[in-house]
Amino acid sequence: MNKLEIELTEEEIKILKKEMKKNPNEKVRNKAKVLYLRYYGYTEREIIQKTDLTLCTILKYVKAFIQNGITSIYTTGYKGQQSKLNVYKEEIIKEFENNPPQTRAEAVSKVRELFGIETSITAIGNFLKKTGCRTKNQEASLQRQKKNTNKYSWTFN
């Protein structure tokens, strides 16, 4: 077995103890446990038995710690789920610029009808916000806000 030795400070040991018991993310708990066991002299084979992780995963966690220190336990590599809307981003933007939907619900219907994508109102709202597109209702609301702010402007001589 490959022996990768690690050095931990008292503070890092406290962090690992806390994180392997209380962190809500299972991956963070596993990383902390692997490092804790490795520090206390457990072999890779023993760590595999105690954690049900693969040798490759254990070595990856230890190497990441050696390279990046204690903060490596917090990096999970999860980048989020890619929106289905991004595949047709340019086409959706062009469609909404030419024919803006009245509401987000109408935008959901248009996307379903034109591109066959099932999406939620929240997802379409986030998409509109990220791309700078607006529904007619949002545009009207912005116009009212601009009108009202100009209405009460003060000038001093």
N, C-alpha and C positions, 0 to 999 in steps of 0.2 A: 504494500500500500504506500501511497505517496504521503510523506510527512511534511506538512506545511505548518511551521511553528508560528504562533502569533503572540504578540505582547499586548497586554491590556493594563491600563492604569486602574486604580481603585474606583475612580469616577466612571470609567467605561464599564467596569464589572457591575456597578450599581445600575447603570443605564440598561445593560443587557438583562439583568434580573427583572427590572421593572417591565421592560418591553416584552420579554418572553412570557410574562404572565398577564399583562393588562392591555397590550396593544390590540385594537379591534381587527387589524389586518393580519390574517393568518401568515402571509408571506414574511412580514416583519417579525412576527413571533418565531417563525422557523429560523430565520437568519440569526436572530439573537440566540436562540437555543444552540444552533450549530457552533457559533463562535464561543459561546460559554463552555460547551462541552469540549471543544478543541483546545481551549485555553487550559482546561483542567486535565489534559493529557489523554482524553479518549481517542481511540483510533478511529479511522474513517469507518471501518466495519462496525464498531460499536455505535457510532453516531447514526449509521444507516439503520441499525436495529432500534434505536431509541426514537428516531424521528420519522421513519418510513420514507425518507428522501433517497434519491439516487446518489451514487458516488459523484457523478458529473455535477449535480446540483450542489452538493456539499463543497466540492472543490471550487466551484464558481463563487459561492458565498465567501469562502476563505480568501480566495484571490482578490475578490472585490474589496474585502476589508484591508488586505495588505496594501492595495493600491490607493484606496480612498479613505481609509479610516472608519471610525464609528458611524459616520453619516451614510455609509454604504447600506446599512440595514434598512434605511428608509426609502431607498430607491426601488420601486417595484417594476419599473419598465412598462407600466400600463399607460397607454397614450389615449385612451378613450375610444369610443366606437365612432367610426367614420359615418357621417350622415349620408343616406341614400341620395339626398338632394344634391350633394356635391358633384355627382356623376353628370348631372344635367344643369349645372350651375349657370353657365353662360346662356343656355336656351331659356331657362326659367327667368333669369334677369331680363333678357330681351323681351320675352312675353309679357312680363309684369310692367316693363317700361312702356310698351305699346298699348297694353290693355290692363291697367292697374285694377286689381280686385277691390271690391268695396270693403270687404272685411277679411280677417285671417281665415275664417271658415270658408269663404268663397275661394281664397287662395289654395286651401287644402283640396277643395273640389276640382279646381283647375289643374293642379298638379296631378291628381289622380286621373283625371280625364285625358290630359295631354301626354303624360309620361308614364302612367301606370304605377305610380309610386303611392303606397299607402303611408301616410304620415299623420302626425298629430298637430293640433293647433299650436301647441307649445313649440314643437320642432319647426313649424313654418314661421312662427314668430321669431325664433332665434335666427333662422336663416335670413329672414327679411332684415333683421337688425344688423347682422354681420355683413350683408351685402349692400346695405344702405337703401334698399327698396322700401317703399311704404304703400300701405293700402290707401284708398281714397278717404276712408274715415280718419286715418292717422294724419294724412295731409291736411284735411279740413280742420282737425284739432290744432295742428301747428299754426295754421293761418289765423285761427281765432286767438291763440295765445299771442302771436305777434301783434295782432290788432289791439288786443287789450293792453299790452305793455306800452304801445305807442300812445294810447288814449290818456294815460296818466303821467306823461313825461312833464318834467318841470324845467323851466329855463330861468336863469338868474342873470341879471345885468350887472 
